[in-house]
Amino acid sequence: MLDLQRLRALHAVSVHGSVGAAAVALGYTSSAVSQQIAKLERETRTVLLERAGRGVRLTDEARQLVATAGELLAIVERAETELEERRGVPAGRLTVAAFPSAARGLLPPVLADLARRHPGLDARLTEIDPHLSVGLVAKGAVDLAVAHDWDIAPLPAPEGVEHAAIGEDLCDLLVPVGHRLAGRSGVQRSELGGERWVCQPPGRVCHDWLLRTLRAAGHEPEVVHQAEENPTLVALVAAGLGVALIPRLGRGPLPEGVVEVPLDPVPVRRLYALWRKGAARRPAIAETVRTLREHWPEVAAPRHR
């Protein structure tokens, strides 16, 4: 009989693309995942992973087994959901994924609150790129994700994935002290021409928003520095190397040398919780969404200067 945990390990490698990423998602070591798959290969007398450069790829037999594993894991999830629903108490493991600023600015108090209120609930956080959220939920790689969108890029809603709004995260223009716009009570987007920008790399929603917004205002943005993390962007602004558009969530206090200037109208990104339709009845899902909404005003209200 095939071992479910070994099938789960193979399924995770398929979803996340590598043994290392699968280990992070499952909360194991890479060695433990490799051992699980090696045992599964012996059980099935089949080669499941092949070397591909520095990584691995699934064989045709492995992909067929992954499809079956997905069906089995969905059945297990339904059974666990029904049991938890009957008990009416959040319990069991709940895997949560969130983009970096939400993982830093929102999830710590939420997870601490859940642990205090529901000792039988084992909620575990994984930080991920925001554009991966919906796919990971749809594939069953995580139970719940916190994702965001902007007006130019609405959140995709594939079949089988439900979502609920958490709140709106306002964004500000950050400029160095002494900048021509420092000290202003508000700045129109039409006034942003000729600036040197620091922002996230192409393909990120923030980058796309910046380009589309400034081009709509008649300006071609000059992006001089790119970085993934907002704290790095803030540091570049503090060094006088450019200006940036940074959301407030998870930003923290601004360092000396950086001034926050509101844009008019204020850019907004919307935060959502996402989960699979089959898990919608889980008390753990409902309680986590409720707690996210409960804590949102606390983390969204402050203006960190």
C-alpha positions as CSV (number, residue, x, y, z in Angstrom):
1,M,0.0,0.0,0.0
2,L,1.3,3.4,-0.9
3,D,2.2,5.7,1.9
4,L,0.2,9.0,1.9
5,Q,3.1,11.0,3.4
6,R,5.4,9.9,0.6
7,L,2.8,10.8,-2.0
8,R,2.4,14.2,-0.3
9,A,6.2,14.7,-0.6
10,L,6.2,13.9,-4.3
11,H,3.1,16.1,-4.9
12,A,4.9,19.0,-3.1
13,V,8.0,18.6,-5.3
14,S,5.7,18.8,-8.4
15,V,3.9,21.9,-7.1
16,H,6.9,23.8,-5.8
17,G,9.4,22.8,-8.5
18,S,12.3,21.5,-6.3
19,V,13.0,19.3,-3.3
20,G,14.2,22.3,-1.3
21,A,11.1,24.3,-2.0
22,A,8.9,21.3,-1.2
23,A,10.7,20.8,2.1
24,V,10.1,24.5,3.1
25,A,6.4,24.1,2.3
26,L,6.0,20.9,4.2
27,G,8.1,21.9,7.2
28,Y,10.7,19.2,6.6
29,T,14.4,19.1,5.7
30,S,15.4,18.6,2.1
31,S,17.0,15.3,3.2
32,A,13.7,14.1,4.7
33,V,11.8,14.8,1.5
34,S,14.4,13.0,-0.6
35,Q,14.2,10.0,1.7
36,Q,10.4,9.9,1.4
37,I,10.6,9.9,-2.3
38,A,13.4,7.3,-2.4
39,K,11.2,5.0,-0.3
40,L,8.3,5.7,-2.7
41,E,10.5,4.7,-5.6
42,R,11.4,1.4,-3.9
43,E,7.7,0.8,-3.1
44,T,6.6,1.5,-6.7
45,R,9.8,0.0,-8.3
46,T,9.8,3.2,-10.4
47,V,12.2,6.0,-11.0
48,L,10.3,9.2,-10.0
49,L,12.9,11.9,-10.1
50,E,15.7,12.5,-12.6
51,R,18.6,14.9,-12.4
52,A,18.2,18.1,-14.5
53,G,21.2,20.3,-14.1
54,R,21.4,21.3,-10.4
55,G,17.8,20.3,-9.8
56,V,15.4,17.4,-10.6
57,R,12.5,16.8,-12.9
58,L,9.6,14.4,-12.6
59,T,9.5,11.4,-14.8
60,D,6.3,10.5,-16.8
61,E,5.5,7.9,-14.2
62,A,5.9,10.5,-11.4
63,R,3.6,12.9,-13.1
64,Q,0.9,10.2,-13.4
65,L,1.4,9.4,-9.7
66,V,1.2,13.1,-8.8
67,A,-2.2,13.3,-10.4
68,T,-3.5,10.4,-8.3
69,A,-1.8,11.8,-5.2
70,G,-3.7,15.1,-5.8
71,E,-7.0,13.2,-5.8
72,L,-6.1,11.3,-2.7
73,L,-5.0,14.5,-0.8
74,A,-8.3,16.2,-1.8
75,I,-10.2,13.3,-0.3
76,V,-8.2,13.5,2.9
77,E,-8.8,17.2,3.0
78,R,-12.6,16.7,2.7
79,A,-12.5,14.1,5.5
80,E,-10.5,16.4,7.8
81,T,-12.8,19.3,6.9
82,E,-15.9,17.3,7.8
83,L,-14.5,16.2,11.1
84,E,-13.4,19.7,12.1
85,E,-16.8,21.0,11.0
86,R,-18.6,18.5,13.2
87,R,-16.4,19.5,16.2
88,G,-17.0,23.2,15.4
89,V,-13.5,24.1,16.8
90,P,-10.5,25.3,14.7
91,A,-8.0,22.5,14.9
92,G,-5.3,20.6,13.0
93,R,-2.6,22.0,10.7
94,L,-3.3,25.1,8.7
95,T,-0.7,26.2,6.2
96,V,-0.7,29.9,5.4
97,A,1.2,31.7,2.7
98,A,1.7,35.5,2.5
99,F,3.7,38.0,0.4
100,P,6.6,39.5,2.3
101,S,5.1,42.8,3.6
102,A,2.0,40.9,4.9
103,A,4.2,38.2,6.4
104,R,6.1,40.9,8.3
105,G,3.3,43.5,9.0
106,L,0.1,41.5,9.5
107,L,0.6,37.8,10.1
108,P,2.7,37.8,13.3
109,P,-0.1,39.2,15.6
110,V,-2.7,37.2,13.7
111,L,-0.8,33.9,14.2
112,A,-0.1,34.7,17.9
113,D,-3.7,35.5,18.5
114,L,-4.8,32.2,16.8
115,A,-2.3,30.2,18.9
116,R,-3.6,31.8,22.1
117,R,-7.3,31.4,21.3
118,H,-7.1,27.9,19.7
119,P,-4.3,25.7,21.1
120,G,-5.5,22.8,18.9
121,L,-4.8,24.8,15.7
122,D,-1.3,24.5,14.3
123,A,-1.0,27.4,11.9
124,R,2.2,27.6,9.9
125,L,3.4,30.5,7.8
126,T,5.3,30.4,4.5
127,E,6.5,33.7,2.8
128,I,6.0,33.6,-0.9
129,D,6.0,35.8,-4.0
130,P,2.5,37.4,-4.3
131,H,2.0,36.2,-7.9
132,L,2.2,32.6,-6.8
133,S,-0.5,32.8,-4.2
134,V,-3.6,31.8,-6.2
135,G,-1.8,28.9,-7.9
136,L,-0.6,27.4,-4.7
137,V,-4.1,27.5,-3.2
138,A,-5.6,26.0,-6.3
139,K,-3.1,23.2,-6.3
140,G,-3.7,22.4,-2.6
141,A,-0.1,23.4,-1.7
142,V,-1.3,25.7,1.0
143,D,-4.6,26.0,2.9
144,L,-4.9,29.7,2.9
145,A,-3.1,32.6,1.3
146,V,-2.9,36.3,1.8
147,A,-2.6,38.0,-1.6
148,H,-3.0,41.5,-3.0
149,D,-3.9,43.3,-6.2
150,W,-4.0,46.8,-7.7
151,D,-6.6,48.5,-9.9
152,I,-4.5,47.7,-13.0
153,A,-4.2,44.0,-12.1
154,P,-7.3,42.5,-10.4
155,L,-6.9,39.3,-8.4
156,P,-7.5,36.3,-10.6
157,A,-10.3,34.0,-9.4
158,P,-9.9,30.5,-10.9
159,E,-12.6,28.0,-10.5
160,G,-12.5,26.3,-7.1
161,V,-10.8,29.2,-5.2
162,E,-12.8,31.5,-3.0
163,H,-11.6,34.8,-1.5
164,A,-12.6,37.5,0.9
165,A,-11.4,41.1,1.2
166,I,-9.2,41.9,4.2
167,G,-8.6,45.6,3.7
168,E,-6.9,48.3,1.7
169,D,-3.2,49.2,2.0
170,L,-2.4,52.8,1.2
171,C,0.9,53.8,-0.6
172,D,3.0,56.9,-0.3
173,L,5.7,58.6,-2.2
174,L,9.0,58.4,-0.3
175,V,11.7,61.0,-1.2
176,P,15.0,62.0,0.4
177,V,15.2,65.0,2.8
178,G,15.8,68.1,0.8
179,H,14.0,66.8,-2.3
180,R,11.8,69.3,-4.1
181,L,8.6,67.5,-3.1
182,A,9.6,67.0,0.6
183,G,7.2,68.8,3.0
184,R,4.3,68.9,0.5
185,S,0.9,68.0,1.9
186,G,0.1,66.3,-1.4
187,V,1.5,65.7,-4.9
188,Q,-0.4,65.1,-8.1
189,R,0.9,62.3,-10.4
190,S,1.4,64.8,-13.2
191,E,4.2,66.4,-11.0
192,L,6.4,63.2,-11.0
193,G,8.1,63.7,-14.3
194,G,11.9,63.7,-14.4
195,E,12.4,61.7,-11.2
196,R,14.8,58.8,-10.8
197,W,12.9,55.8,-9.4
198,V,13.8,52.8,-7.3
199,C,11.2,50.0,-7.4
200,Q,10.7,46.3,-7.7
201,P,11.9,44.4,-10.8
202,P,9.7,44.1,-14.0
203,G,6.9,41.6,-13.6
204,R,6.0,42.7,-10.1
205,V,2.7,44.5,-9.8
206,C,4.3,47.6,-8.1
207,H,6.7,48.0,-11.1
208,D,3.9,47.6,-13.6
209,W,1.7,50.1,-11.7
210,L,4.4,52.7,-11.7
211,L,5.1,52.4,-15.4
212,R,1.4,52.5,-16.4
213,T,0.5,55.3,-14.0
214,L,3.4,57.7,-15.0
215,R,2.9,57.0,-18.7
216,A,-0.8,57.8,-18.3
217,A,0.3,61.1,-16.8
218,G,2.6,61.8,-19.8
219,H,5.9,60.8,-18.2
220,E,8.3,58.0,-19.1
221,P,9.7,56.7,-15.7
222,E,13.4,56.3,-15.3
223,V,14.0,53.3,-13.1
224,V,17.6,53.4,-11.9
225,H,17.6,50.8,-9.1
226,Q,15.6,47.6,-8.6
227,A,15.2,45.5,-5.5
228,E,12.7,42.9,-4.3
229,E,12.3,44.0,-0.7
230,N,10.7,47.2,0.4
231,P,13.3,47.8,3.2
232,T,16.0,47.8,0.5
233,L,14.0,50.4,-1.6
234,V,13.7,52.6,1.5
235,A,17.4,52.3,2.1
236,L,18.1,53.4,-1.4
237,V,15.9,56.5,-1.0
238,A,17.6,57.3,2.3
239,A,20.9,57.3,0.4
240,G,19.5,59.9,-2.0
241,L,19.6,57.6,-4.9
242,G,16.0,58.1,-6.1
243,V,12.3,58.2,-5.0
244,A,10.0,55.3,-4.5
245,L,6.3,54.3,-4.1
246,I,6.0,52.1,-1.0
247,P,2.9,50.6,0.6
248,R,2.5,51.3,4.3
249,L,1.9,47.6,5.4
250,G,5.0,46.2,7.0
251,R,7.1,49.3,6.1
252,G,8.0,50.2,9.7
253,P,9.4,53.6,10.9
254,L,11.2,55.5,8.2
255,P,14.9,56.1,8.7
256,E,16.4,59.6,9.0
257,G,16.8,61.1,5.6
258,V,13.4,59.8,4.2
259,V,10.3,61.9,3.9
260,E,6.8,60.5,3.2
261,V,4.6,62.5,0.8
262,P,1.0,61.6,0.0
263,L,0.0,61.2,-3.6
264,D,-3.3,62.6,-4.8
265,P,-5.2,60.4,-5.5
266,V,-3.6,57.9,-3.1
267,P,-2.6,54.6,-4.7
268,V,-4.3,51.6,-3.0
269,R,-3.6,47.9,-3.1
270,R,-6.3,45.5,-1.9
271,L,-5.6,42.5,0.4
272,Y,-7.5,39.3,0.2
273,A,-7.6,35.9,1.9
274,L,-7.9,32.9,-0.5
275,W,-8.8,29.3,0.1
276,R,-10.1,26.3,-1.8
277,K,-13.8,25.9,-2.1
278,G,-13.7,22.5,-0.6
279,A,-12.2,23.8,2.6
280,A,-14.6,26.7,3.0
281,R,-16.4,24.9,5.8
282,R,-13.3,24.5,8.0
283,P,-13.6,26.4,11.2
284,A,-9.9,27.0,11.0
285,I,-10.4,28.9,7.7
286,A,-13.3,31.0,8.9
287,E,-11.5,31.8,12.2
288,T,-8.3,32.8,10.4
289,V,-10.1,35.1,7.9
290,R,-12.0,36.7,10.8
291,T,-8.8,37.2,12.8
292,L,-7.0,38.8,9.7
293,R,-9.9,41.2,9.4
294,E,-9.9,41.9,13.1
295,H,-6.2,42.9,13.2
296,W,-6.2,44.8,9.9
297,P,-7.2,48.2,11.4
298,E,-4.3,48.0,13.9
299,V,-1.7,47.5,11.2
300,A,-3.2,49.7,8.5
301,A,-3.9,52.8,10.6
302,P,-0.4,54.0,11.7
303,R,1.6,56.4,9.5
304,H,5.2,55.6,10.2
305,R,7.4,58.7,9.7
